Amino acid sequence: MFNGPQSVFPDDPVGTIWTVNAQNTSPENSNFSLAHVTSNNNSWNNPKAISAHYHGEKAYDYFKGTFQRESINGQGGNIISMINVVESNNSQMDNAFWNGFAMFYGNGNQAFSSPLCKALDVAGHEMSHGVIQSTANLEYMGESGALNESFADVFGAMIDRNDWKMGEDVVNTSVFSSGALRDLSNPHNGGNDFNDAGYQPAHYSERYTGSQDNGGVHINSGIPNKAFQLFADAITKDKAEQVYYRALDLYLLKSSNFVDCRNAIVQAADDLYGTTEVNAANAAFTAVGIGAGAGTDPQTDIDTNPGDDFILMSDADFAALYIFTPTGEEIANPLTTLAPISRPSITDDGSAIVYVADDNTLRGIFLDWNSGEIEEFVVQNEPIWRNVAVSKKGERLAALTTDNDNILWIYDYGLAQWFDFELFNPTTGQGAPTTGDVVYADVIEWDFSGEWVIYDAFNELNSTTGAGIQYWDIGFIEVFSGNNFASGHIEKLYSGLPEGVSIGNPTFSKNSDYIIAFDYLDEFSGEYFLLGVNIQEGETGTIFENVALSWPNFSVDDNRLVFEAEQGGGTPVLAFINLASNKITASGNATVYIEQGRWGVWFANGDRLIHTDEIIAEKNIRVYPNPTEDMLNLDFISETSQEATLQVFDLMGREMEREQFMAVPGENHRELSLARLSSGQYFVRVGFGDGQAVFKVMKK
């Protein structure tokens, strides 16, 4: 897989097995620094480096020889191992993990008596996480995360295939009484319950149901581990590994659970072999309590916005904002003459726009589609902002500052507060260690649930010999859950991008939360591609080969994309391209939409349900009339007597009105005067002891 012409030694090789020394620094700290492993006389007297390097070779040989897979990412990408990694407090690390880019090996502390790179099955396990992330990309939480861990154990055990134990070469036997970290053939591993080191459930009835360990990803992996061991014993390891790889590569989705895994294994066994192997697969999963079932469909689609289509854009000089129809009719030319420095963001109903002006303040524009009135306002007047995105219902903002750091700021109008989330690269290590190599994010956008933000980020791992290891990737962060800020769980789009490849400018489909489009740049060839991806199925399609970045955005019905391109002479244009039914490949050629346009954002001015919790809220709560002139009415049903709060906030998050009252069981009616408020858009929060609801209201 080595690519000599593209390699620049020693800091930028392409297609290599590469082992570096972390020099007892932590990837969670700013002083993390890598150094090359060298020898002046070719004696290579460095056992840890030799082990890590050799195990990288063994993993490469296994996936290449067994499945014809070219390296971890399937595209001949580097296999990078980092030795002498420590904890953030500089103590020795009882861990090894994969972070989407490389393997990190600690030297052991209490649970491990030897450096973890010494164990072939541990190394194979960590590198297999990269293969899993590059195929099904199983979400690292709950049952999907347990499958992620289980498949890593399966391939780790097949790379070191003499037994069913994991980590027996490096564990401290005074901690793990069985002499192994885990045992696929005996998940209990000499223990009696979850308090015993190395214990895992062996049957679905014993599963862990708490929230620790991302919902038990390391704990509950023992259940499918046992299923694989039973399956392999019944049909041979050679056949079983082929079935599992095919299931991972073709049938499992990002959010697959245990039942989905059973179905995928059965299908793959039928594809490759026949009745005997299918029966063995069914028997193995039945034995561990994973029964047959229809499986799940995690791909959520919502109805198309019923309003009229428009396109919000800037110009070639980024001097103003404009609105045109898709047919090129002027609606607002210009909408504002304030120069934007970030791509504008608009609510799903087209009533409010937010952007960062060239003075680094957060700005907004109200659009009243009934009266045609346009109102500009200041969202935040501190000159510290670099980018901003508004959620589809307008109840939250996501923003980045001019500090160019790894902090994402979220404002929720219902809670009337900001909350900061640190962007990091998640890992597969026990205890959820992170790597702090995210330098800053650039482009941000909300999904239609108002709970997740997609972003692109620049990453760098420091080196003592040069510029370090640098790369761009795309991540998803959960910032809101239920009625409050979430924990900041992060998932990555890809792992192990090919060397010299950058991806960015991601955008969500308007109606399918599992479809995105983004830019792909190959720095070696100078080629630009506009790609689409189904993040559940892991399928990627080429939509357009460009000459520069595309900044794509989906049409209201997801049948087209608007994106940036150039025509003869380098004139910037906004272009359209039709999409196939899968939404990730093109159908036909691109056409020029409008010259001198940049940053196109397609939207409609209709109203639709886009949050699952809205359906529940609308059964019990009604706020009317909307728009209103003076008086706002609130009707709702309360199950019990409980204290309630009615609040009104402006778009800067300032509380304008507040009323507290006691709700009674049954139907309730309240009235709130907005007479003293000026015209504009507000958020109304109705808070109860058992939850809250937020509504957007227009004051005439």
C-alpha positions in Angstrom: 0.0 0.0 0.0 3.1 2.3 0.2 2.9 5.4 -2.0 6.4 6.6 -2.6 5.7 9.6 -4.9 3.3 11.2 -2.4 5.3 10.4 0.7 7.4 13.1 2.4 9.6 11.7 5.0 9.8 11.6 7.9 6.6 13.5 8.9 4.2 12.9 6.0 4.4 9.3 4.7 1.6 7.8 2.7 0.5 4.2 2.8 2.8 3.1 5.7 2.8 1.2 8.9 4.1 4.0 11.2 5.0 3.7 14.9 5.8 6.9 16.9 6.7 7.7 20.5 4.3 9.8 22.6 7.2 10.4 25.1 5.0 9.9 28.2 2.6 12.7 27.2 -1.2 12.7 27.1 -3.4 13.3 24.0 -5.8 15.1 26.4 -3.2 17.8 27.2 -1.8 20.6 25.1 1.8 19.3 25.5 1.1 16.0 23.7 4.0 15.5 21.4 5.2 12.7 19.1 8.7 11.7 18.2 10.0 9.3 15.7 11.4 6.0 16.9 15.0 5.8 15.6 18.1 3.7 15.7 21.6 4.8 14.8 22.9 1.3 14.2 19.8 -0.7 13.2 19.7 -2.5 16.5 16.2 -1.2 17.3 16.4 -1.8 21.0 12.9 -0.7 21.8 10.6 -3.6 22.6 7.4 -1.5 22.8 8.0 0.1 19.4 8.8 -3.3 17.9 5.7 -4.9 19.3 3.4 -2.1 18.2 5.0 -2.0 14.7 4.9 -5.8 14.3 1.2 -6.0 15.4 0.3 -3.3 12.9 1.8 -5.5 10.3 0.0 -8.6 11.6 -3.4 -6.7 11.5 -2.7 -5.4 8.0 -1.8 -9.0 6.8 -4.9 -10.4 8.4 -7.4 -8.0 6.8 -5.6 -8.1 3.5 -5.1 -11.9 3.3 -8.5 -12.8 4.8 -10.8 -10.2 3.3 -8.7 -8.5 0.6 -9.1 -5.3 2.5 -6.3 -2.8 1.8 -5.4 -1.4 5.3 -7.7 -0.2 8.1 -9.6 2.3 6.0 -9.8 0.0 2.9 -7.9 2.5 0.8 -4.3 1.9 1.8 -4.2 4.4 4.6 -1.5 4.7 7.2 -1.6 2.4 10.2 -0.4 4.6 13.0 0.5 3.4 16.5 1.5 5.6 19.4 3.4 4.1 22.3 4.2 5.6 25.8 0.9 7.3 26.1 0.0 8.5 29.6 -3.1 9.8 31.5 -3.9 13.5 31.6 -2.4 13.6 35.1 0.8 12.1 33.7 0.3 8.8 35.5 0.9 5.6 33.5 -2.2 4.6 31.5 -4.1 1.3 32.0 -5.6 1.5 28.6 -5.3 1.3 24.8 -7.7 2.8 22.4 -8.5 3.9 18.8 -9.5 7.5 18.2 -10.6 7.4 14.6 -7.1 8.1 13.4 -4.5 6.1 15.3 -3.9 3.5 18.0 -2.8 4.8 21.4 -1.0 2.4 23.8 -0.5 2.9 27.5 2.2 1.1 29.5 0.0 -0.3 32.2 -0.5 0.7 35.7 -2.6 -1.4 38.0 -4.9 -3.5 35.9 -2.2 -4.2 33.3 1.3 -5.4 34.3 2.9 -4.9 30.9 2.6 -2.3 28.1 -0.6 -3.0 26.2 1.1 -2.9 22.8 2.7 -6.2 23.8 -0.6 -8.1 23.3 -1.4 -9.0 19.7 -5.1 -9.5 20.5 -5.3 -6.1 22.1 -3.6 -4.4 19.2 -5.8 -6.3 16.8 -8.9 -5.3 18.7 -8.0 -1.6 18.5 -7.1 -1.6 14.8 -10.3 -3.5 14.1 -12.2 -0.5 15.6 -10.9 1.4 12.6 -12.3 -1.2 10.2 -15.6 -1.1 12.0 -15.7 2.7 11.7 -14.9 2.6 8.0 -17.7 0.0 7.3 -20.9 -0.1 9.4 -19.6 2.7 11.7 -21.6 1.3 14.5 -22.6 4.1 16.8 -20.6 4.0 20.0 -23.5 3.8 22.5 -26.0 1.3 23.7 -26.4 -2.0 21.8 -24.8 -0.5 18.7 -21.7 0.4 20.7 -21.7 -3.1 22.3 -21.7 -4.6 18.8 -18.8 -2.2 17.9 -16.8 -3.6 20.8 -17.8 -7.2 20.1 -16.8 -7.0 16.4 -13.4 -5.6 17.6 -13.0 -8.5 20.0 -14.0 -11.0 17.2 -11.4 -9.8 14.8 -8.9 -9.3 17.6 -9.4 -12.9 18.6 -9.1 -14.0 14.9 -5.9 -12.1 14.4 -4.6 -13.9 17.6 -6.6 -17.0 17.0 -5.1 -19.6 19.3 -7.7 -19.1 22.1 -10.7 -17.1 23.0 -9.1 -14.9 25.6 -8.3 -11.2 25.2 -5.3 -9.5 26.9 -4.0 -12.6 28.7 -0.4 -11.4 27.8 -0.6 -8.1 29.6 -3.2 -8.2 32.5 -2.3 -8.1 36.1 -3.6 -11.5 37.4 -4.1 -10.1 40.9 -6.8 -7.8 39.3 -8.2 -10.3 36.7 -8.4 -13.6 38.5 -9.0 -15.5 35.2 -5.8 -14.2 33.8 -7.5 -12.4 30.9 -9.2 -9.1 30.3 -12.1 -10.8 28.6 -13.0 -14.3 27.4 -15.3 -14.8 24.4 -16.1 -18.4 25.4 -16.8 -17.4 29.0 -18.0 -13.8 29.3 -18.3 -14.1 33.1 -14.5 -14.5 33.1 -14.3 -15.9 36.6 -16.6 -13.2 38.1 -20.0 -13.2 39.6 -21.4 -9.8 38.8 -20.6 -6.3 37.4 -18.4 -5.5 40.4 -15.9 -8.1 39.4 -13.1 -7.2 37.1 -13.5 -8.6 33.6 -17.1 -9.8 34.2 -19.5 -9.5 31.3 -23.1 -10.8 30.8 -23.2 -14.0 28.8 -27.0 -13.9 28.1 -29.3 -11.1 27.2 -31.2 -11.5 30.4 -28.1 -10.5 32.3 -27.5 -7.3 30.3 -26.4 -4.0 31.9 -29.2 -1.4 31.5 -27.5 1.7 33.1 -26.0 4.8 31.5 -22.3 4.2 32.4 -19.8 3.2 29.8 -22.0 4.8 27.0 -24.8 2.4 28.0 -22.6 -0.6 28.6 -20.6 -0.8 25.3 -17.7 -2.7 26.9 -19.9 -4.6 29.3 -22.7 -5.9 27.1 -20.3 -6.9 24.3 -19.9 -10.2 26.1 -23.4 -11.3 24.9 -22.6 -11.1 21.1 -19.1 -12.3 21.8 -20.5 -15.6 23.2 -22.7 -15.9 20.1 -19.7 -15.6 17.8 -17.7 -18.3 19.8 -20.7 -20.7 19.6 -21.1 -20.0 15.9 -17.4 -20.4 15.1 -17.2 -23.6 17.1 -20.1 -24.9 15.1 -18.9 -24.0 11.6 -15.1 -23.3 12.0 -13.4 -20.0 12.6 -12.5 -19.7 8.9 -16.1 -19.6 7.9 -17.4 -17.6 10.9 -15.0 -14.7 10.3 -16.0 -14.5 6.6 -19.7 -14.3 7.7 -19.0 -11.6 10.3 -17.0 -9.5 7.9 -19.6 -9.7 5.2 -22.4 -8.8 7.7 -20.3 -5.8 9.0 -19.5 -4.6 5.5 -22.9 -5.1 3.8 -25.8 -5.4 6.2 -25.2 -3.6 9.5 -26.2 0.0 9.9 -24.8 2.7 12.2 -27.7 2.3 14.7 -28.0 -1.5 14.4 -28.9 -3.4 17.6 -28.5 -7.0 18.7 -31.5 -8.2 16.7 -30.2 -6.5 13.6 -26.9 -8.2 14.2 -28.6 -11.6 14.3 -30.4 -10.8 11.0 -27.2 -9.6 9.4 -25.2 -12.7 10.4 -28.0 -15.0 9.2 -28.2 -13.2 5.8 -24.4 -13.3 5.4 -24.3 -17.0 6.3 -26.9 -17.7 3.7 -25.1 -15.6 1.1 -21.8 -17.4 1.6 -22.7 -21.0 2.6 -26.1 -22.5 3.2 -28.6 -24.1 5.5 -26.1 -25.6 8.0 -24.4 -22.3 8.6 -27.7 -20.4 8.8 -29.0 -22.8 11.4 -25.8 -22.5 13.4 -26.1 -18.7 13.4 -29.7 -18.8 14.6 -28.8 -21.3 17.3 -25.9 -19.2 18.5 -27.9 -16.1 18.9 -30.8 -17.9 20.5 -28.5 -19.5 23.0 -27.4 -16.0 24.3 -31.0 -14.7 24.4 -31.0 -12.6 21.2 -34.2 -13.8 19.5 -35.4 -13.4 16.0 -37.2 -10.3 15.0 -37.9 -7.8 12.3 -35.1 -5.5 13.3 -35.1 -1.7 13.4 -35.3 1.1 10.8 -33.3 4.0 12.2 -33.7 6.1 9.0 -36.1 8.9 9.9 -38.0 10.9 7.1 -40.3 13.8 7.6 -42.8 15.5 5.3 -41.6 18.2 2.9 -42.1 21.8 3.9 -45.4 22.8 2.2 -44.4 26.5 1.6 -43.0 28.3 -1.4 -39.3 27.7 -2.3 -36.6 30.4 -2.0 -32.9 30.6 -2.0 -31.0 32.8 0.5 -27.5 33.7 -0.7 -24.6 36.2 -0.7 -22.7 37.6 -3.6 -19.2 37.1 -5.0 -17.7 39.7 -2.7 -19.7 38.6 0.4 -21.0 42.2 0.6 -24.7 41.6 1.3 -27.5 39.0 1.5 -30.2 38.3 -1.1 -33.3 36.2 -1.6 -34.4 34.8 -5.0 -36.8 32.1 -6.1 -35.4 29.0 -7.7 -36.5 30.4 -11.1 -34.3 33.5 -10.5 -37.1 36.0 -9.5 -35.9 38.7 -7.2 -37.6 38.7 -3.8 -35.1 40.8 -1.7 -32.3 42.4 -3.7 -30.6 43.0 -1.4 -32.1 41.7 1.8 -29.5 43.5 3.9 -26.4 45.5 3.0 -24.5 44.3 6.1 -21.6 42.1 4.9 -21.7 38.6 6.3 -18.6 36.7 7.3 -20.4 33.4 7.7 -22.9 31.5 5.7 -26.4 32.6 6.9 -28.7 30.2 8.7 -32.5 30.2 8.5 -35.3 28.6 10.4 -37.3 25.8 8.8 -40.3 28.1 8.2 -38.2 30.9 6.7 -39.2 33.4 9.3 -35.8 34.2 10.9 -32.3 34.4 9.6 -29.1 34.6 11.7 -25.5 35.3 10.6 -22.3 36.9 11.7 -21.7 40.3 10.3 -18.2 41.7 9.4 -18.0 43.4 12.8 -18.2 39.9 14.4 -21.6 40.5 16.0 -24.5 38.1 15.7 -27.2 39.5 13.5 -30.7 38.5 12.7 -33.5 39.3 10.2 -37.3 38.7 10.7 -39.3 37.9 7.6 -43.1 38.3 7.7 -44.2 36.5 4.6 -47.8 37.7 5.0 -47.1 41.4 5.2 -43.7 41.4 3.4 -42.1 43.3 6.3 -38.4 42.8 7.0 -36.9 43.6 10.3 -33.2 43.5 11.1 -32.0 43.1 14.7 -28.9 42.3 16.8 -28.8 38.9 18.4 -25.5 39.4 20.3 -23.6 42.7 20.1 -20.3 41.4 21.5 -17.8 41.4 18.6 -16.5 37.9 19.3 -18.4 35.7 16.9 -17.2 33.7 13.8 -20.1 31.5 12.8 -23.6 30.8 13.9 -26.5 28.4 13.0 -30.1 28.5 14.2 -32.0 25.3 14.8 -34.9 24.5 12.5 -37.6 25.6 14.9 -35.6 28.6 16.0 -35.4 27.6 19.7 -31.6 27.2 19.8 -28.4 28.7 18.4 -25.0 27.1 17.8 -22.0 29.5 17.5 -18.3 29.6 17.2 -16.1 32.5 18.4 -13.0 34.3 17.0 -10.9 32.5 19.6 -10.6 29.7 16.9 -10.7 27.1 19.7 -12.4 23.7 20.1 -15.5 25.1 21.9 -19.0 25.0 20.5 -21.4 27.4 22.2 -25.1 26.5 22.4 -27.9 28.9 23.4 -31.4 27.6 24.3 -34.2 30.1 24.5 -36.3 27.9 26.7 -33.6 27.7 29.3 -32.4 31.2 28.6 -28.8 30.3 28.9 -25.6 29.5 27.0 -23.7 26.3 27.4 -20.3 25.4 26.0 -19.3 22.0 24.6 -15.7 21.0 24.1 -15.1 19.3 20.7 -12.8 16.3 20.9 -12.1 13.0 19.2 -13.9 10.2 21.0 -12.0 7.0 21.6 -12.9 3.3 22.2 -11.0 3.1 25.5 -12.6 1.9 28.7 -13.5 4.9 30.8 -14.1 7.0 27.6 -10.8 8.8 27.3 -10.6 11.5 24.7 -7.9 13.0 22.5 -7.7 16.8 22.5 -6.4 17.2 18.9 -9.3 19.2 17.7 -8.0 22.7 17.0 -11.2 24.4 15.9 -14.5 23.8 14.1 -15.5 25.8 11.0 -18.9 25.0 9.5 -21.9 24.1 11.8 -25.5 23.1 11.1 -28.4 21.7 13.1 -30.3 18.5 12.2 -34.1 18.8 12.2 -34.5 17.3 15.7 -32.8 20.3 17.3 -30.6 18.0 19.3 -27.5 17.3 17.1 -25.1 19.7 15.4 -22.9 18.6 12.5 -19.5 20.3 12.1 -16.2 20.0 10.4 -13.0 20.4 12.4 -9.3 20.9 11.9 -7.1 18.4 13.9 -3.5 18.4 14.7 -1.2 16.1 16.7 2.0 17.8 17.7 5.4 16.5 16.6 8.9 17.3 17.8 10.3 17.1 14.3 7.9 19.2 12.2 4.4 20.5 11.7 2.8 17.4 13.2 0.0 15.3 11.9 -2.9 17.4 10.5 -6.2 16.5 9.1 -9.8 17.6 8.7 -12.9 15.5 9.5 -16.6 15.8 10.1 -18.3 15.0 13.4 -21.8 15.0 15.0 -22.3 16.2 18.6 -25.4 15.7 20.7 -26.1 19.0 22.5 -29.7 18.7 23.7 -31.7 15.9 25.0 -35.3 16.1 26.4 -35.6 19.4 28.2 -31.9 20.1 28.9 -28.4 20.2 27.5 -27.0 16.8 26.6 -23.6 15.3 27.6 -21.9 16.3 24.3 -21.6 12.7 22.9 -19.7 12.8 19.6 -19.8 10.5 16.6 -17.5 10.8 13.6 -18.5 10.5 9.9 -15.3 8.7 8.8 -12.2 7.3 10.3 -8.8 7.1 8.7 -9.3 9.3 5.7 -6.7 8.8 3.0 -3.6 10.9 3.5 -3.9 14.3 1.8 -7.7 14.2 1.9 -9.8 16.9 3.6 -13.6 16.9 4.0 -15.8 19.8 5.1 -18.8 22.1 4.6 -21.3 19.4 5.6 -25.1 20.0 5.2 -28.1 17.9 6.2 -30.8 16.8 3.9 -34.0 18.7 4.5 -36.2 15.7 5.1 -33.9 12.7 6.0 -31.7 12.9 9.1 -29.4 10.2 7.7 -28.4 12.0 4.5 -25.7 14.6 4.2 -23.6 16.2 1.5 -20.1 17.7 1.9 -16.9 18.8 0.1 -14.0 16.4 -0.5 -10.6 17.7 -1.5 -7.7 15.5 -2.6 -4.6 17.7 -1.9 -2.3 15.4 -3.9 -4.3 15.5 -7.1 -5.9 18.9 -6.6 -9.3 17.4 -7.3 -12.5 18.6 -5.6 -15.6 16.5 -5.3 -19.1 17.1 -4.0 -20.2 13.9 -2.2 -23.3 12.6 -0.6 -23.5 10.0 2.1 -26.1 7.8 3.8 -24.7 7.9 7.4 -26.8 4.9 8.5 -25.8 2.6 5.6 -22.3 4.0 5.2 -22.8 4.5 1.5 -21.0 7.4 -0.2 -21.8 8.7 -3.7 -20.2 11.2 -6.0 -22.5 14.1 -7.0 -20.3 16.5 -8.8 -16.6 16.9 -9.7 -15.8 20.6 -9.0 -12.9 23.0 -9.4 -13.3 24.5 -5.9 -15.3 24.0 -2.7 -19.0 23.5 -3.4 -20.7 24.6 -0.1 -23.8 22.4 -0.9 -27.3 22.8 0.4 -30.4 20.5 -0.3 -33.6 21.7 -2.0 -36.8 21.7 0.0 -37.9 18.3 -1.5 -34.3 16.9 -1.5 -34.5 16.4 -5.3 -31.7 18.9 -6.0 -28.7 20.6 -4.6 -27.6 24.2 -4.9 -23.9 24.6 -4.7 -21.0 26.9 -5.7 -19.1 26.4 -9.0 -17.3 28.3 -11.6 -18.0 28.8 -15.3 -15.7 29.9 -18.1 -13.1 32.5 -17.0 -13.5 31.6 -13.3 -16.8 33.4 -12.8 -18.4 32.3 -9.5 -21.9 30.9 -9.9 -24.5 29.1 -7.9 -25.5 25.9 -9.7 -28.2 23.2 -9.5 -27.9 19.5 -9.9 -30.6 16.9 -9.7 -30.3 14.0 -7.3 -31.2 10.4 -7.7 -33.7 8.8 -5.4 -31.0 7.8 -3.0 -30.1 11.5 -2.5 -26.4 10.8 -2.6 -25.7 10.6 -6.3 -26.5 12.8 -9.2 -29.2 12.4 -11.9 -28.1 14.4 -14.9 -25.7 17.3 -15.3 -25.3 20.5 -13.3 -26.8 23.7 -14.6 -26.0 27.4 -13.8 -28.6 28.9 -11.5 -27.3 32.4 -11.0 -24.0 34.2 -11.6 -22.0 35.8 -8.8 -24.0 33.9 -6.2 -22.3 32.4 -3.1 -23.4 30.5 0.0 -26.8 29.3 -1.3 -29.3 28.2 1.3 -32.5 26.6 0.0 -35.6 27.1 2.2 -39.4 27.3 2.2 -41.8 29.5 4.2 -44.3 26.8 5.2 -44.8 25.3 8.7 -44.5 21.5 9.5 -43.9 19.2 12.4 -40.1 18.5 12.6 -39.6 17.4 16.2 -41.0 14.2 17.6 -41.8 16.0 20.9 -43.9 18.6 19.1 -46.6 16.0 18.4 -46.9 15.3 22.2 -46.8 19.0 23.0 -49.5 19.9 20.5 -51.9 17.3 22.1 -51.7 19.2 25.4 -50.6 22.7 24.8 -51.9 25.4 22.5 -50.6 29.0 22.2 -52.7 31.4 20.1 -53.3 33.6 18.2 -50.0 33.5 16.4 -49.2 36.1 15.1 -50.8 38.1 17.8 -51.3 41.8 18.4 -51.6 42.1 22.2 -53.0 39.1 24.1 -51.6 35.6 24.0 -53.8 32.7 25.1 -52.5 29.4 26.5 -54.6 26.3 26.7 -53.2 23.1 28.2 -54.0 19.9 30.1 -52.3 19.1 33.3 -52.3 15.6 34.9 -51.8 16.9 38.4 -51.7 20.1 40.5 -48.3 21.6 39.8 -46.5 25.0 39.7 -46.1 26.4 36.2 -44.2 29.3 34.7 -45.0 31.2 31.5 -42.0 33.2 30.1 -41.4 35.3 27.0 -37.9 35.9 25.6 -36.6 38.0 22.8 -34.0 36.7 20.3 -31.2 38.0 22.5 -32.4 35.7 25.3 -33.6 38.5 27.5 -36.7 37.7 29.6 -39.5 40.1 28.6 -42.4 38.7 30.5 -42.9 36.2 33.3 -45.9 34.8 35.1 -46.0 32.0 37.7 -49.2 30.2 38.5 -50.6 26.9 39.8 -52.0 24.5 37.2 -55.0 22.4 38.2 -55.8 18.9 37.1 -57.6 18.9 33.7 -58.0 21.8 31.3 -56.3 25.1 32.0 -56.5 28.5 30.4 -54.1 31.5 30.9 -53.8 34.9 29.2 -50.6 36.9 28.9 -50.5 40.5 27.6 -47.8 41.4 25.1 -49.0 45.0 24.7 -45.9 46.6 26.0 -43.6 44.6 23.6 -42.5 45.9 20.3 -43.3 44.1 17.1 -41.1 41.1 16.3 -40.4 37.5 17.1 -40.4 36.0 20.6 -40.1 32.7 22.3 -42.7 31.6 24.8 -41.6 29.0 27.3 -44.2 27.0 29.3 -42.5 25.2 32.1 -43.9 22.6 34.4 -42.6 20.4 37.1 -42.5 17.5 34.6 -41.1 19.3 31.6 -41.4 22.3 29.3 -42.5 23.4 25.8 -41.2 26.2 23.7 -43.1 28.1 21.0 -42.1 30.7 18.5 -44.6 33.7 18.5 -44.8 36.7 16.2 -46.0 40.0 17.8 -47.5 42.3 15.1 
